[in-house]
Amino acid sequence: MTGAGGIFDLAWMAWTWQTGLFFIFIFGSIAAMGVWEYYSPGGDPRRGVFALETTRGDRLFITLLGSCFIFLAWLGFYGTPLWGGLVLSLIWAVFVFRLV
């Protein structure tokens, strides 16, 4: 059942330019990580402050997952705008890629 708009009718979703930008960023991050690994192999595991052996891809996943929870918590406690959640997520990303 595809509806009147065809198989790619996304009218049921609340797409905004911010939502689109978010998904472009996620896919771009994964693509950039793949290119980085292709041209500079060396994702050897390292042990960080959490005592986990992680590769670059693991750290990207931890960063994205943690950022998701940071934004959800920000929305729950403060609502919009999300600039504070963005700042915390960027701090989290630097922490993960440097120390985890």
ABEGO torsion letter per residue (X at the ends): XAEAAEAABAAABBBBAAAAAAAAAAAAAAAAAAAAAAABBGABBBBBAAGBBBBAAAAAAAAAAAAAAAAAAAAAAAEOBAAAAAAAAAAAAAAAAAAX
